[in-house]
Amino acid sequence: MRKPILCLALTLATVSVATVVATDAQAAGCAKPRTAFDQVYCSGNMFSQTDHELSAAYADLLKQLRPSQQDVLRKSQVAWTKTRDAQCSEEKQNGYYVNLDCAVEVTQQRLNFLKDRDRECKSSGCEGRKLGN
């Protein structure tokens, strides 16, 4: 049985630090990483933070929706996750390779989408047709 190994690699694209960096990441030297391993560490932290924010925004939006709308959002989120994974990662014989730049950018875009839907729900009501994007 082959155990998947998550390998964070810079081979898919050069990872750059996003403009918004977590305070603890800045304290760890992420404003100017010195090595590729520092860069991977910092980018991993950035992805983790963005993914955490995404999960919170998804949960907040889900609470505001009727059951049929929740189903649409859940299906949309699963489809988005598959698209992100296909776009930003690759499986090879020796493990998984993740382009963290891509993962952070795509996750931030989805976070913005969910926050926009949340604002709409709070201001003018939730529109089910917009949840399936």
Buried (B, 14 or more C-beta within 10 A) or exposed (E): EEEEEEEBBBEBEEBEBBEEBBEEBEEBEBEEBEEEEBBBBBBBBBBEBBBEBBEEBBEBBBEBBEEEBBEBBBEBBEEBEEEBBEEBBBEEEEBBBBBBBBBBBBBBEBBEBBBEBBEBBEEEEBEBEBBEE
